[in-house]
Amino acid sequence: MVLIAVLGAMAQTSVPDTPEARRAAAEEFLTVVPVGEEIGRIIREMSDRLPEAQRATFLEQMNQRVDMVYMKGVMLDGLVANLTANELRAAARFYSSPEGKAVREKLPKAIDEIMPMIQSELNRAARRLVR
């Protein structure tokens, strides 16, 4: 009985890694991590690099001009090409959890804070190589 329950649970969490299964899992992932929200976050980050007086206009124009259908297709194709169906399903489960939602909100800021230090160290190491 326990073996049957374990096999049943495994069947629910594991799917064949076919192009169709990947696409379905990628669609599921994009319902949890919507393209519009992610692109909007990137556009806001881009606007932060502009003078304050130009930000509102930039945001408005970018939101009008970015082809979200195209962006969703690009993201969907990239996910399907690079992740398995099971990986996509697991990511969707994680990002729909409270912890996953928190990571999604906090990770861009964390990366923005550490990236200058990483780039500085890489530049320092590269300068030593060319001497």
C-alpha positions as CSV (number, residue, x, y, z in Angstrom):
1,M,0.0,0.0,0.0
2,V,2.8,2.4,0.9
3,L,4.6,1.6,-2.3
4,I,1.5,2.4,-4.3
5,A,1.1,5.7,-2.5
6,V,4.8,6.6,-3.2
7,L,4.5,5.7,-6.9
8,G,1.3,7.7,-7.1
9,A,3.0,10.8,-5.6
10,M,6.0,10.4,-7.9
11,A,3.7,10.2,-10.9
12,Q,2.0,13.4,-9.9
13,T,5.3,15.3,-9.6
14,S,7.2,13.9,-12.5
15,V,6.2,14.4,-16.1
16,P,7.8,13.2,-19.4
17,D,10.2,15.8,-20.7
18,T,8.6,16.3,-24.1
19,P,8.4,19.6,-26.0
20,E,4.7,19.7,-25.2
21,A,5.2,19.0,-21.5
22,R,7.9,21.7,-21.4
23,R,5.6,24.2,-23.1
24,A,2.7,23.5,-20.7
25,A,5.0,23.7,-17.7
26,A,6.5,27.0,-19.1
27,E,3.0,28.4,-19.4
28,E,2.3,27.4,-15.8
29,F,5.5,29.1,-14.7
30,L,4.5,32.3,-16.5
31,T,1.2,32.4,-14.7
32,V,3.2,32.4,-11.4
33,V,5.9,34.7,-12.7
34,P,4.0,36.9,-15.2
35,V,5.9,38.4,-18.1
36,G,4.4,41.8,-17.6
37,E,5.5,42.1,-14.0
38,E,9.0,41.0,-14.8
39,I,9.3,43.3,-17.8
40,G,7.8,46.1,-15.7
41,R,10.4,45.5,-13.0
42,I,13.2,45.7,-15.6
43,I,11.8,48.9,-17.1
44,R,11.5,50.5,-13.6
45,E,15.1,49.5,-12.9
46,M,16.1,51.1,-16.2
47,S,14.3,54.3,-15.3
48,D,16.1,54.5,-12.0
49,R,19.3,55.3,-14.0
50,L,17.7,58.4,-15.5
51,P,17.4,61.8,-14.0
52,E,14.2,62.0,-11.8
53,A,12.5,64.5,-14.2
54,Q,12.7,62.0,-17.1
55,R,11.5,58.8,-15.3
56,A,7.7,59.2,-15.6
57,T,7.8,59.9,-19.3
58,F,10.3,57.1,-19.9
59,L,8.1,54.6,-18.0
60,E,5.0,55.7,-19.8
61,Q,6.6,55.5,-23.2
62,M,8.3,52.1,-22.6
63,N,5.0,50.6,-21.3
64,Q,3.3,51.8,-24.5
65,R,6.0,50.6,-26.9
66,V,7.2,47.3,-25.5
67,D,5.5,44.4,-27.4
68,M,4.4,42.2,-24.5
69,V,3.2,39.4,-26.9
70,Y,6.7,39.2,-28.3
71,M,8.3,39.4,-24.9
72,K,6.1,36.5,-23.6
73,G,7.0,34.4,-26.7
74,V,10.7,35.1,-26.1
75,M,10.5,34.1,-22.5
76,L,8.3,31.0,-23.2
77,D,10.7,29.8,-25.9
78,G,13.8,30.5,-23.7
79,L,12.2,28.5,-20.8
80,V,11.2,25.6,-23.1
81,A,14.7,25.5,-24.7
82,N,16.7,25.5,-21.4
83,L,14.6,23.9,-18.7
84,T,13.0,20.5,-18.4
85,A,9.2,20.2,-17.7
86,N,10.0,19.0,-14.1
87,E,12.3,21.9,-13.5
88,L,9.7,24.4,-14.7
89,R,7.0,22.8,-12.6
90,A,9.2,22.8,-9.5
91,A,10.1,26.5,-10.2
92,A,6.4,27.3,-10.5
93,R,5.7,25.6,-7.2
94,F,8.6,27.4,-5.5
95,Y,7.7,30.9,-6.9
96,S,4.1,30.4,-5.9
97,S,5.1,29.8,-2.2
98,P,5.5,32.6,0.3
99,E,9.3,32.1,0.3
100,G,9.4,32.1,-3.5
101,K,7.4,35.3,-3.7
102,A,9.8,36.9,-1.2
103,V,12.9,35.7,-3.2
104,R,11.4,37.1,-6.4
105,E,10.8,40.5,-4.8
106,K,14.2,40.7,-3.0
107,L,16.6,39.0,-5.3
108,P,16.9,41.8,-7.9
109,K,17.9,44.3,-5.2
110,A,20.4,41.9,-3.7
111,I,21.9,41.3,-7.2
112,D,22.0,45.1,-7.8
113,E,23.9,45.6,-4.5
114,I,26.5,43.0,-5.1
115,M,27.0,43.3,-8.9
116,P,29.3,46.4,-8.7
117,M,31.6,44.6,-6.3
118,I,31.7,41.5,-8.5
119,Q,32.4,43.6,-11.6
120,S,35.1,45.5,-9.7
121,E,36.8,42.3,-8.6
122,L,36.6,40.8,-12.1
123,N,38.1,44.0,-13.6
124,R,40.9,44.0,-11.0
125,A,41.7,40.4,-11.8
126,A,41.6,41.1,-15.6
127,R,43.9,44.1,-15.3
128,R,46.5,41.8,-13.5
129,L,46.3,39.4,-16.4
130,V,47.2,41.9,-19.1
131,R,50.2,43.4,-17.3
